[in-house]
Amino acid sequence: MRRFHVRRSKLAAGVVWVTVLLGSCGGDPAGPNAPVATTSVNVQDFSFSPADIVVAPGATVTWTWTGSATHSVDFASASITDGPSQASGTFATAMPMVPGTYAYQCDHHSNMAGTVQVQ
C-alpha cells in the first residue's frame, strides 16, 4: 500500500509541475500591442495614445490634443468625420455602426497612425 502512495504523490507532483509550466507560458493572448478598449485618445507630440483602440458600434471617440505641435485625425474611411488640424483642444467623432477596422493618421505626420476597431 505504501508503494502505491509514493507513486500517487509523484504523479500528483508531476501534474502540478506541468500545470505550472503550461500556465506560465500563457501571457496575454492579445499581445502587448493589442488595441485598448477606450473612447479617449490623446494626440501628443508625434503620437496617438493609445494609437489602436476598440469601441462599440456608434460610440463617440474624443481626441484631446496635449502637445504643442499641430496634428490632425484623418480617417481613410469617408464615413467618419475627420478631426481638425490644431495644436490644442478636443474633437469628438461618432464611429460607424458597421463593425470593422478603421485606419486613421495625422495629415501632417504620416508616421502618426492608428486604428479604431468597431466591434
C-alpha positions in Angstrom: 0.0 0.0 0.0 2.8 2.4 0.8 4.4 1.9 -2.6 1.2 3.0 -4.3 1.0 6.1 -2.1 4.5 7.1 -3.2 3.7 6.7 -6.9 0.5 8.7 -6.5 2.4 11.5 -4.7 4.9 11.6 -7.6 2.1 11.6 -10.1 0.4 14.5 -8.3 3.6 16.4 -8.2 4.1 15.9 -11.9 0.6 17.1 -12.7 1.2 20.2 -10.6 4.6 20.9 -12.3 3.0 20.5 -15.8 0.2 22.8 -14.8 2.6 25.5 -13.6 4.7 25.2 -16.8 1.7 25.5 -19.1 0.2 28.4 -17.1 3.4 30.4 -17.2 3.6 30.2 -20.9 0.2 31.9 -21.4 0.8 35.6 -21.1 -1.7 38.0 -22.7 -3.1 36.3 -25.8 -3.8 39.6 -27.3 -0.2 40.7 -27.0 1.4 43.9 -25.8 0.3 45.9 -28.9 -3.3 44.9 -28.8 -6.0 47.6 -29.2 -7.2 49.2 -26.0 -11.0 49.3 -25.2 -11.4 53.1 -24.7 -13.2 56.1 -26.2 -10.4 58.6 -25.5 -7.2 59.2 -27.4 -4.5 61.7 -26.6 -2.9 63.5 -29.6 0.5 64.2 -28.2 3.7 65.4 -29.8 4.1 62.9 -32.7 2.0 60.1 -31.3 -1.6 59.0 -30.6 -2.0 57.4 -27.2 -3.3 54.8 -27.4 -3.0 54.5 -31.2 -5.1 51.4 -31.6 -8.5 51.2 -29.8 -11.6 49.1 -29.7 -15.1 50.7 -29.4 -18.7 49.7 -29.7 -20.7 50.5 -32.8 -21.8 54.1 -32.8 -19.5 55.1 -29.9 -18.2 58.6 -29.7 -14.4 58.9 -29.6 -12.9 62.0 -28.0 -9.5 63.2 -29.2 -7.6 65.5 -26.9 -4.5 67.5 -28.1 -2.0 67.7 -25.3 1.3 68.6 -27.1 2.5 71.8 -28.8 2.7 70.7 -32.4 -0.2 70.9 -34.9 -1.8 67.5 -35.7 -5.0 66.2 -37.3 -7.0 63.0 -37.2 -7.8 61.9 -40.7 -9.7 58.7 -41.4 -9.2 56.6 -44.5 -13.0 55.9 -44.5 -15.2 58.7 -45.8 -17.9 57.6 -43.4 -16.1 59.1 -40.4 -15.7 62.8 -39.9 -12.0 63.9 -39.8 -10.6 66.0 -37.0 -9.3 69.5 -37.5 -5.7 70.5 -37.7 -4.9 72.0 -34.3 -2.3 72.1 -31.5 -4.7 72.1 -28.6 -8.3 71.4 -27.7 -10.6 68.4 -28.2 -12.6 66.8 -31.0 -15.3 64.2 -30.8 -16.5 61.9 -33.6 -19.0 59.1 -33.8 -17.8 55.8 -35.1 -19.8 53.8 -37.7 -22.4 51.3 -36.7 -20.8 48.8 -39.0 -18.2 46.6 -37.3 -14.7 46.8 -38.8 -11.2 48.3 -38.5 -10.9 51.9 -39.5 -7.5 53.4 -40.1 -6.5 57.0 -39.3 -3.4 59.1 -39.4 -2.1 62.6 -38.8 -2.2 64.6 -42.1 1.0 66.5 -41.0 3.0 63.4 -39.8 2.5 60.2 -41.8 4.3 58.2 -39.1 1.4 59.0 -36.7 -1.2 56.4 -37.3 -3.6 54.1 -35.7 -6.8 52.1 -35.9 -10.3 52.1 -34.4 -11.8 48.6 -34.2 -15.6 48.8 -34.1 -16.9 45.6 -32.5 
